[in-house]
Amino acid sequence: MKHRFLITALAFGMLTGAVSTTIVPTQPVQAISKKVAVNHGYRKVTLTKTVRIRKIHKRVPTYKSTLGPTEYADKKLTVKLMQVGTDFGWYLKIPGYRGTWTVSKRYNDYSWFKLGWHY
């Protein structure tokens, strides 16, 4: 009789614990990080700082490509941005300009842009 009562009490406690964990509200979904977003192809971003850019004159193989003179992209400009781990690091496509550009920023610096269109 004691064992039957003990088993019933344990089962009740386990079921109550399982029900209480399912009632807990879920956490809100976190927004995608900048790093993940730009590592999966071109993403539309808005520049928050004026950045130095250089046009890439593509050659085959890619390591023979050269860079043009330094120019500046003003803040509040909306562009398409992609980051890769090889060659130039940051690839930039500017609407109204032909070709691909690179940004003179460090690979782990994500403070100079925001995801999406903001201005």
C-alpha positions as CSV (number, residue, x, y, z in Angstrom):
1,M,0.0,0.0,0.0
2,K,2.8,2.4,0.8
3,H,4.5,1.7,-2.5
4,R,1.3,2.3,-4.5
5,F,0.8,5.7,-2.7
6,L,4.5,6.6,-3.3
7,I,4.3,5.7,-7.0
8,T,1.1,7.7,-7.4
9,A,2.6,10.7,-5.7
10,L,5.8,10.6,-7.9
11,A,3.7,10.3,-11.0
12,F,1.5,13.2,-10.0
13,G,4.6,15.3,-9.3
14,M,6.2,14.4,-12.6
15,L,3.0,15.3,-14.5
16,T,2.6,18.5,-12.7
17,G,6.2,19.5,-13.4
18,A,5.8,18.6,-17.1
19,V,2.5,20.7,-17.4
20,S,4.1,23.7,-15.6
21,T,7.0,23.8,-18.0
22,T,4.7,23.8,-21.1
23,I,2.7,26.7,-19.7
24,V,5.7,29.0,-19.5
25,P,5.5,31.6,-22.2
26,T,7.9,31.4,-25.1
27,Q,10.8,33.9,-25.6
28,P,10.4,36.4,-28.4
29,V,12.3,35.6,-31.6
30,Q,15.6,37.4,-31.9
31,A,16.3,39.4,-35.0
32,I,18.8,38.2,-37.5
33,S,22.3,39.4,-36.8
34,K,24.2,41.6,-39.3
35,K,27.0,39.0,-39.7
36,V,24.6,36.2,-40.6
37,A,22.6,38.4,-43.0
38,V,25.5,39.6,-45.1
39,N,27.2,36.2,-45.3
40,H,24.4,34.6,-47.3
41,G,24.4,36.8,-50.4
42,Y,23.7,40.4,-51.2
43,R,21.5,42.2,-48.6
44,K,20.0,45.6,-48.8
45,V,21.7,47.9,-46.1
46,T,21.8,51.5,-45.3
47,L,25.2,53.1,-44.5
48,T,25.4,54.9,-41.1
49,K,28.9,56.4,-41.7
50,T,30.7,57.8,-44.7
51,V,33.0,54.9,-45.9
52,R,35.9,54.7,-48.3
53,I,35.1,52.5,-51.3
54,R,37.2,51.3,-54.3
55,K,35.9,49.8,-57.6
56,I,37.0,46.2,-58.3
57,H,38.3,45.6,-61.9
58,K,37.6,41.9,-62.1
59,R,40.1,39.5,-63.7
60,V,40.2,35.7,-64.0
61,P,41.5,34.3,-61.7
62,T,40.1,36.6,-59.1
63,Y,43.3,37.2,-57.2
64,K,44.6,39.1,-60.2
65,S,41.8,41.7,-59.9
66,T,42.8,45.3,-59.3
67,L,41.3,48.2,-57.4
68,G,40.5,51.6,-58.7
69,P,41.0,55.0,-56.9
70,T,39.5,55.6,-53.5
71,E,36.1,57.3,-53.5
72,Y,33.6,57.9,-50.7
73,A,30.1,56.6,-50.2
74,D,28.0,59.0,-48.1
75,K,26.0,57.9,-45.1
76,K,22.2,57.3,-45.6
77,L,23.0,55.6,-48.9
78,T,21.1,52.3,-49.5
79,V,23.2,49.7,-51.2
80,K,23.5,45.9,-51.5
81,L,26.2,44.4,-49.4
82,M,27.8,40.9,-49.2
83,Q,30.7,39.7,-47.1
84,V,32.9,36.8,-48.1
85,G,36.0,35.3,-46.5
86,T,38.2,35.5,-49.5
87,D,39.8,38.2,-51.7
88,F,38.3,41.6,-50.9
89,G,36.1,40.8,-48.0
90,W,33.2,43.2,-48.5
91,Y,31.4,43.4,-51.9
92,L,29.2,46.3,-52.6
93,K,26.7,47.1,-55.4
94,I,25.5,50.7,-55.6
95,P,22.3,51.4,-57.5
96,G,23.0,53.6,-60.5
97,Y,26.7,52.6,-60.7
98,R,28.1,49.8,-62.8
99,G,30.4,47.1,-61.4
100,T,31.2,45.9,-58.0
101,W,32.9,47.9,-55.3
102,T,34.8,46.9,-52.1
103,V,34.8,48.7,-48.7
104,S,37.9,49.7,-46.8
105,K,36.8,48.3,-43.5
106,R,37.9,45.4,-41.3
107,Y,36.2,42.1,-41.7
108,N,34.7,42.1,-38.1
109,D,33.5,45.7,-38.2
110,Y,29.7,45.8,-38.6
111,S,29.1,49.3,-37.1
112,W,29.0,51.2,-40.3
113,F,25.7,49.9,-41.7
114,K,22.2,48.9,-40.7
115,L,20.1,46.1,-42.3
116,G,17.3,47.3,-44.6
117,W,16.2,50.7,-45.8
118,H,16.1,53.3,-43.0
119,Y,16.1,56.9,-44.3
